[in-house]
């Protein structure tokens, strides 16, 4: 399908960036949630990513977060999410906001041409998720959720257990 071809092309582009350190994906973090501390460290340690900016509802909170979490000295610090999305030096945004805010900020990020990594749970319902996926596809930006268990052996084990009709009935996947 067209979507699959675009995803393959996007992955090829990401692989090319991995070999070019100067082309690292420049991340902005939208919010200062506790989980953002852990993920900002992961971004900082990734060879093909760079912490570029952080935004909070107050610039003071964003400054505190940046200084406590090893942001580079030249990182941009914003007192609003809108300012972060206007930053031309940010390629992608990580959104660890409450789930009820995901639909709005994923849409705003996509409209701003920013790729999106959104924390789980992604949406309040399937309809919201479909809206987010549609606008990201329409705007040509990548969408990724923060689910880390997809390829964990525990997930395979859980799926096998849940597939046992004698224990749980016939579940539809």
KAGIBEL-V27117 format. One line per field, one symbol per residue. ss: DSSP state (2 for helix, 1 for strand, 0 for the rest). phi: phi as a letter, one per 20 degrees, with the letter a starting at -180 (. if undefined). psi: psi as a letter, one per 40 degrees, with the letter a starting at -180 (. if undefined). A space follows every 50 residues. Layout:
ss = ???
phi = ???
psi = ???
This chain:
ss = 02222222222222222200222011111100022222222222200011 11111000222222222200000001110022222200000111100022 22222222222000111100000002222222222222200011100000 00222222222200222200000
phi = .fgfffffffffffffffedgfdgfeedddocfgffffffffffeffdcb fdbbcbfcffffffffffcmffgefeccebfgfgfeffedebcddefggf dfgffffffffemefcddfeffbfbffffffffffffgemdfcbeefdeg dfgfffffffffffffecneede
psi = idddddddddddddddddegdefihhiihgifidddddddddddehdfih hdiiiaeidddddddddeffiideihhieiddddeeheehdiihgfiide eddddddddddefhihhhiiidididddddddddddddefiihhifheed eiddddddddddehdddeagih.
